[in-house]
Amino acid sequence: MTKTEKKNITSRAKRAGLSAGEYMRRAAAGFEPDADNEALEAMIEEMNAATDRAEQTLDAALESIDASNKRIAAMEAKAAKRHGVG
C-alpha cells in the first residue's frame, strides 16, 4: 500500500467514525467479486445492445438522408433545365 493510499483510507475511515482496520474489514466484507462481475457483465451486455440499436438507427437515418439528397439533386437539376441554367 502506498502512503497516498494509506492516507486516503485513513481519511475515509475517520470521516466514517471508524478505525482504519474496521473500515478495511467492512470494505472487505462488502466486496463480492462474483456479484460485481455479474453486474458488470449485465451492464456490458446492455451497453452492447444499446450500441447496436444506435448503430441501426444511425444507419437508417444516413440512408434516409442520402435518399433525400438524391431527390433534392434531381429536383434542382430539373429546375435548372426548365430555367435554362447549366
DSSP file (Angstrom, degrees, kcal/mol; ACC not computed):
  #  RESIDUE AA STRUCTURE BP1 BP2  ACC     N-H-->O    O-->H-N    N-H-->O    O-->H-N    TCO  KAPPA ALPHA  PHI   PSI    X-CA   Y-CA   Z-CA
    1    1 A M              0   0    0      0, 0.0     2,-0.1     0, 0.0     0, 0.0   0.000 360.0 360.0 360.0 133.4    0.0    0.0    0.0
    2    2 A T     >  -     0   0    0      1,-0.1     4,-2.5     4,-0.0     5,-0.2  -0.346 360.0-110.8 -78.6 165.8    1.4    3.4   -0.9
    3    3 A K  H  > S+     0   0    0      1,-0.2     4,-2.4     2,-0.2     5,-0.1   0.884 120.2  52.4 -62.8 -37.9    1.5    6.3    1.5
    4    4 A T  H  > S+     0   0    0      2,-0.2     4,-2.4     1,-0.2    -1,-0.2   0.918 109.4  48.4 -64.8 -43.8   -1.2    8.1   -0.5
    5    5 A E  H  > S+     0   0    0      2,-0.2     4,-2.6     1,-0.2     5,-0.2   0.929 112.4  48.7 -61.5 -44.9   -3.5    5.0   -0.4
    6    6 A K  H  X S+     0   0    0     -4,-2.5     4,-2.7     1,-0.2    -2,-0.2   0.911 111.0  50.5 -61.5 -42.5   -3.0    4.7    3.3
    7    7 A K  H  X S+     0   0    0     -4,-2.4     4,-2.4     2,-0.2    -1,-0.2   0.910 111.2  48.7 -62.0 -43.3   -3.7    8.4    3.8
    8    8 A N  H  X S+     0   0    0     -4,-2.4     4,-2.6     2,-0.2    -2,-0.2   0.915 113.2  46.6 -63.5 -43.8   -6.9    8.1    1.7
    9    9 A I  H  X S+     0   0    0     -4,-2.6     4,-2.7     2,-0.2     5,-0.2   0.927 113.1  49.0 -65.1 -44.5   -8.1    5.1    3.6
   10   10 A T  H  X S+     0   0    0     -4,-2.7     4,-2.4    -5,-0.2    -2,-0.2   0.904 112.2  49.1 -61.3 -41.5   -7.3    6.6    7.0
   11   11 A S  H  X S+     0   0    0     -4,-2.4     4,-2.3    -5,-0.2    -2,-0.2   0.925 112.5  46.8 -64.9 -45.4   -9.1    9.8    6.0
   12   12 A R  H  X S+     0   0    0     -4,-2.6     4,-1.7     1,-0.2    -2,-0.2   0.907 112.1  50.9 -63.6 -41.4  -12.2    7.9    4.8
   13   13 A A  H  X>S+     0   0    0     -4,-2.7     5,-3.0     1,-0.2     4,-0.5   0.927 109.4  50.6 -61.7 -44.9  -12.3    5.8    8.0
   14   14 A K  H ><5S+     0   0    0     -4,-2.4     3,-1.3     1,-0.2    -1,-0.2   0.915 108.6  51.2 -60.6 -44.1  -12.0    8.9   10.1
   15   15 A R  H 3<5S+     0   0    0     -4,-2.3    -1,-0.2     1,-0.3    -2,-0.2   0.838 111.5  48.9 -61.8 -32.2  -15.0   10.5    8.3
   16   16 A A  H 3<5S-     0   0    0     -4,-1.7    -1,-0.3    -5,-0.2    -2,-0.2   0.498 116.7-116.4 -84.6  -4.2  -17.0    7.4    8.9
   17   17 A G  T <<5S+     0   0    0     -3,-1.3     2,-0.3    -4,-0.5    -3,-0.2   0.813  76.2 119.0  74.0  29.9  -16.0    7.3   12.5
   18   18 A L      < -     0   0    0     -5,-3.0    -1,-0.3    -6,-0.1    -2,-0.1  -0.840  68.6-107.4-124.6 159.8  -14.1    4.1   12.2
   19   19 A S     >  -     0   0    0     -2,-0.3     4,-2.6     1,-0.1     5,-0.2  -0.459  38.6-110.8 -74.9 161.6  -10.6    2.9   12.7
   20   20 A A  H  > S+     0   0    0      1,-0.2     4,-2.5     2,-0.2     5,-0.2   0.896 119.8  52.0 -61.3 -39.2   -8.7    2.1    9.5
   21   21 A G  H  > S+     0   0    0      2,-0.2     4,-2.5     1,-0.2    -1,-0.2   0.930 111.2  45.1 -62.6 -46.6   -8.8   -1.6   10.4
   22   22 A E  H  > S+     0   0    0      2,-0.2     4,-2.6     1,-0.2     5,-0.2   0.899 112.0  53.1 -65.1 -39.6  -12.5   -1.6   10.9
   23   23 A Y  H  X S+     0   0    0     -4,-2.6     4,-2.4     1,-0.2    -2,-0.2   0.933 111.5  45.8 -58.7 -47.0  -13.0    0.4    7.7
   24   24 A M  H  X S+     0   0    0     -4,-2.5     4,-2.7     2,-0.2    -2,-0.2   0.884 111.2  52.6 -65.8 -39.5  -11.0   -2.1    5.8
   25   25 A R  H  X S+     0   0    0     -4,-2.5     4,-2.4     2,-0.2    -2,-0.2   0.935 112.0  45.4 -61.6 -45.9  -12.8   -5.1    7.4
   26   26 A R  H  X S+     0   0    0     -4,-2.6     4,-1.6     2,-0.2    -2,-0.2   0.895 113.1  50.3 -65.5 -39.5  -16.2   -3.6    6.4
   27   27 A A  H  X S+     0   0    0     -4,-2.4     4,-0.5    -5,-0.2    -2,-0.2   0.925 112.6  46.8 -63.4 -43.2  -15.0   -2.8    2.9
   28   28 A A  H >< S+     0   0    0     -4,-2.7     3,-0.9     1,-0.2    -2,-0.2   0.880 108.9  54.9 -65.9 -38.3  -13.7   -6.4    2.5
   29   29 A A  H 3< S+     0   0    0     -4,-2.4    -1,-0.2     1,-0.2    -2,-0.2   0.826 109.2  48.2 -65.3 -30.7  -16.9   -7.9    3.9
   30   30 A G  H 3< S+     0   0    0     -4,-1.6     2,-0.6    -5,-0.2    -1,-0.2   0.538  88.5 101.1 -86.7  -6.5  -18.9   -6.0    1.3
   31   31 A F    <<  +     0   0    0     -3,-0.9    -4,-0.0    -4,-0.5    -3,-0.0  -0.709  40.9 168.8 -85.9 117.3  -16.7   -7.0   -1.6
   32   32 A E     >  -     0   0    0     -2,-0.6     4,-2.9     1,-0.1     5,-0.2  -0.842  13.3-171.1-128.4  93.5  -18.2   -9.8   -3.7
   33   33 A P  H  > S+     0   0    0      0, 0.0     4,-3.0     0, 0.0     5,-0.2   0.856  84.9  52.1 -57.4 -38.9  -16.3  -10.3   -6.9
   34   34 A D  H  > S+     0   0    0      2,-0.2     4,-2.5     1,-0.2     5,-0.2   0.941 113.5  43.3 -63.5 -45.6  -18.7  -12.7   -8.4
   35   35 A A  H  > S+     0   0    0      2,-0.2     4,-2.4     1,-0.2    -1,-0.2   0.905 115.4  49.7 -65.5 -40.9  -21.7  -10.4   -7.8
   36   36 A D  H  X S+     0   0    0     -4,-2.9     4,-2.5     1,-0.2    -2,-0.2   0.921 111.9  48.0 -63.6 -43.2  -19.7   -7.4   -9.0
   37   37 A N  H  X S+     0   0    0     -4,-3.0     4,-2.8    -5,-0.2    -2,-0.2   0.899 110.5  51.4 -64.3 -40.8  -18.6   -9.3  -12.1
   38   38 A E  H  X S+     0   0    0     -4,-2.5     4,-2.3    -5,-0.2    -1,-0.2   0.917 111.2  47.9 -62.4 -43.0  -22.2  -10.4  -12.9
   39   39 A A  H  X S+     0   0    0     -4,-2.4     4,-2.3     2,-0.2    -2,-0.2   0.918 112.9  48.3 -64.4 -42.8  -23.4   -6.8  -12.6
   40   40 A L  H  X S+     0   0    0     -4,-2.5     4,-2.6     2,-0.2    -2,-0.2   0.917 110.8  50.7 -63.3 -43.0  -20.6   -5.6  -14.8
   41   41 A E  H  X S+     0   0    0     -4,-2.8     4,-2.5     1,-0.2    -1,-0.2   0.899 110.1  50.0 -62.1 -40.7  -21.3   -8.3  -17.4
   42   42 A A  H  X S+     0   0    0     -4,-2.3     4,-2.2     2,-0.2    -1,-0.2   0.910 111.5  48.5 -64.2 -41.7  -25.0   -7.4  -17.4
   43   43 A M  H  X S+     0   0    0     -4,-2.3     4,-2.5     2,-0.2    -2,-0.2   0.896 111.2  50.4 -65.3 -38.7  -24.2   -3.7  -17.9
   44   44 A I  H  X S+     0   0    0     -4,-2.6     4,-2.7     2,-0.2    -2,-0.2   0.913 109.5  50.7 -65.1 -42.2  -21.8   -4.5  -20.7
   45   45 A E  H  X S+     0   0    0     -4,-2.5     4,-2.3     2,-0.2    -2,-0.2   0.918 112.3  46.7 -60.8 -43.6  -24.5   -6.6  -22.4
   46   46 A E  H  X S+     0   0    0     -4,-2.2     4,-2.7     2,-0.2    -2,-0.2   0.897 111.5  51.4 -65.8 -39.9  -27.0   -3.8  -22.1
   47   47 A M  H  X S+     0   0    0     -4,-2.5     4,-2.5     2,-0.2    -2,-0.2   0.915 110.3  49.2 -63.2 -42.4  -24.4   -1.3  -23.4
   48   48 A N  H  X S+     0   0    0     -4,-2.7     4,-2.3     2,-0.2    -2,-0.2   0.908 112.0  48.3 -63.1 -41.6  -23.7   -3.6  -26.4
   49   49 A A  H  X S+     0   0    0     -4,-2.3     4,-2.3     2,-0.2    -2,-0.2   0.912 112.2  48.8 -64.7 -42.2  -27.4   -3.9  -27.2
   50   50 A A  H  X S+     0   0    0     -4,-2.7     4,-2.4     2,-0.2    -2,-0.2   0.886 110.7  51.4 -65.1 -37.9  -27.9   -0.2  -26.9
   51   51 A T  H  X S+     0   0    0     -4,-2.5     4,-2.6     2,-0.2    -2,-0.2   0.912 109.1  50.6 -64.8 -42.2  -24.9    0.4  -29.2
   52   52 A D  H  X S+     0   0    0     -4,-2.3     4,-2.3     2,-0.2    -2,-0.2   0.923 111.6  47.7 -60.6 -44.4  -26.3   -2.0  -31.7
   53   53 A R  H  X S+     0   0    0     -4,-2.3     4,-2.3     1,-0.2    -2,-0.2   0.908 112.0  49.9 -63.7 -41.0  -29.7   -0.2  -31.7
   54   54 A A  H  X S+     0   0    0     -4,-2.4     4,-2.7     2,-0.2    -2,-0.2   0.907 110.2  50.3 -64.4 -41.8  -28.0    3.2  -32.0
   55   55 A E  H  X S+     0   0    0     -4,-2.6     4,-2.6     2,-0.2    -1,-0.2   0.912 111.0  48.9 -62.8 -42.6  -25.9    1.9  -35.0
   56   56 A Q  H  X S+     0   0    0     -4,-2.3     4,-2.3     2,-0.2    -2,-0.2   0.908 112.3  48.4 -63.6 -42.0  -29.0    0.6  -36.7
   57   57 A T  H  X S+     0   0    0     -4,-2.3     4,-2.3     2,-0.2    -2,-0.2   0.916 112.7  47.8 -64.6 -43.6  -30.9    3.9  -36.1
   58   58 A L  H  X S+     0   0    0     -4,-2.7     4,-2.7     2,-0.2    -2,-0.2   0.906 110.4  51.9 -64.9 -41.3  -27.9    5.9  -37.4
   59   59 A D  H  X S+     0   0    0     -4,-2.6     4,-2.2     1,-0.2    -2,-0.2   0.922 110.9  47.9 -60.4 -43.9  -27.6    3.7  -40.5
   60   60 A A  H  X S+     0   0    0     -4,-2.3     4,-2.2     2,-0.2    -1,-0.2   0.900 112.0  49.8 -63.9 -40.8  -31.3    4.2  -41.3
   61   61 A A  H  X S+     0   0    0     -4,-2.3     4,-2.5     2,-0.2    -2,-0.2   0.911 110.3  49.8 -64.7 -42.2  -31.0    7.9  -40.8
   62   62 A L  H  X S+     0   0    0     -4,-2.7     4,-2.5     2,-0.2    -2,-0.2   0.891 110.2  50.5 -64.7 -39.3  -28.0    8.1  -43.1
   63   63 A E  H  X S+     0   0    0     -4,-2.2     4,-2.4     2,-0.2    -1,-0.2   0.914 111.4  48.6 -62.4 -42.6  -29.9    6.1  -45.8
   64   64 A S  H  X S+     0   0    0     -4,-2.2     4,-2.4     2,-0.2    -2,-0.2   0.905 111.7  48.9 -64.3 -42.1  -32.8    8.5  -45.5
   65   65 A I  H  X S+     0   0    0     -4,-2.5     4,-2.8     2,-0.2    -2,-0.2   0.913 110.7  50.6 -63.7 -43.1  -30.5   11.5  -45.8
   66   66 A D  H  X S+     0   0    0     -4,-2.5     4,-2.1     2,-0.2    -2,-0.2   0.922 111.3  48.0 -61.7 -44.4  -28.8   10.0  -48.8
   67   67 A A  H  X S+     0   0    0     -4,-2.4     4,-2.2     1,-0.2    -1,-0.2   0.905 112.5  49.4 -63.1 -41.3  -32.2    9.4  -50.5
   68   68 A S  H  X S+     0   0    0     -4,-2.4     4,-2.7     1,-0.2    -2,-0.2   0.915 109.1  51.9 -63.8 -43.0  -33.3   12.9  -49.7
   69   69 A N  H  X S+     0   0    0     -4,-2.8     4,-2.4     1,-0.2    -1,-0.2   0.887 109.7  49.9 -61.4 -38.7  -30.1   14.4  -51.1
   70   70 A K  H  X S+     0   0    0     -4,-2.1     4,-2.3     2,-0.2    -1,-0.2   0.907 111.3  48.5 -66.0 -41.8  -30.6   12.4  -54.3
   71   71 A R  H  X S+     0   0    0     -4,-2.2     4,-2.5     2,-0.2    -2,-0.2   0.916 112.5  48.8 -63.4 -42.5  -34.2   13.7  -54.6
   72   72 A I  H  X S+     0   0    0     -4,-2.7     4,-2.7     2,-0.2    -2,-0.2   0.918 110.8  50.0 -63.5 -44.2  -33.1   17.3  -53.9
   73   73 A A  H  X S+     0   0    0     -4,-2.4     4,-2.4     1,-0.2    -1,-0.2   0.906 111.2  49.2 -61.8 -41.4  -30.4   17.0  -56.5
   74   74 A A  H  X S+     0   0    0     -4,-2.3     4,-2.3     2,-0.2    -2,-0.2   0.913 112.1  48.0 -64.4 -42.3  -32.8   15.6  -59.1
   75   75 A M  H  X S+     0   0    0     -4,-2.5     4,-2.5     2,-0.2    -2,-0.2   0.905 112.3  49.3 -65.2 -40.3  -35.3   18.4  -58.4
   76   76 A E  H  X S+     0   0    0     -4,-2.7     4,-2.3     2,-0.2    -2,-0.2   0.896 111.3  49.2 -65.6 -39.9  -32.6   21.0  -58.7
   77   77 A A  H  X S+     0   0    0     -4,-2.4     4,-2.0     2,-0.2    -2,-0.2   0.909 112.0  48.5 -65.1 -41.8  -31.4   19.6  -62.0
   78   78 A K  H  X S+     0   0    0     -4,-2.3     4,-2.0     1,-0.2    -2,-0.2   0.913 112.6  48.3 -64.3 -43.5  -34.9   19.6  -63.3
   79   79 A A  H  X S+     0   0    0     -4,-2.5     4,-1.7     1,-0.2    -2,-0.2   0.882 109.8  52.4 -65.6 -38.4  -35.5   23.2  -62.2
   80   80 A A  H  <>S+     0   0    0     -4,-2.3     5,-3.1     1,-0.2     4,-0.3   0.887 108.6  50.6 -65.9 -38.6  -32.2   24.2  -63.8
   81   81 A K  H ><5S+     0   0    0     -4,-2.0     3,-1.0     3,-0.2    -1,-0.2   0.913 109.2  51.1 -64.5 -42.0  -33.2   22.7  -67.1
   82   82 A R  H 3<5S+     0   0    0     -4,-2.0    -1,-0.2     1,-0.3    -2,-0.2   0.854 115.1  42.6 -63.2 -34.3  -36.5   24.5  -67.0
   83   83 A H  T 3<5S-     0   0    0     -4,-1.7    -1,-0.3    -5,-0.1    -2,-0.2   0.355 115.0-114.3 -96.6   5.4  -34.8   27.8  -66.4
   84   84 A G  T < 5 +     0   0    0     -3,-1.0     2,-0.4    -4,-0.3    -3,-0.2   0.750  68.3 140.8  71.2  24.1  -32.0   27.2  -68.9
   85   85 A V      <       0   0    0     -5,-3.1    -1,-0.3    -6,-0.2    -2,-0.1  -0.821 360.0 360.0-100.2 138.5  -29.3   27.0  -66.3
   86   86 A G              0   0    0     -2,-0.4    -1,-0.2    -3,-0.1    -5,-0.1   0.457 360.0 360.0  84.4 360.0  -26.5   24.6  -66.5
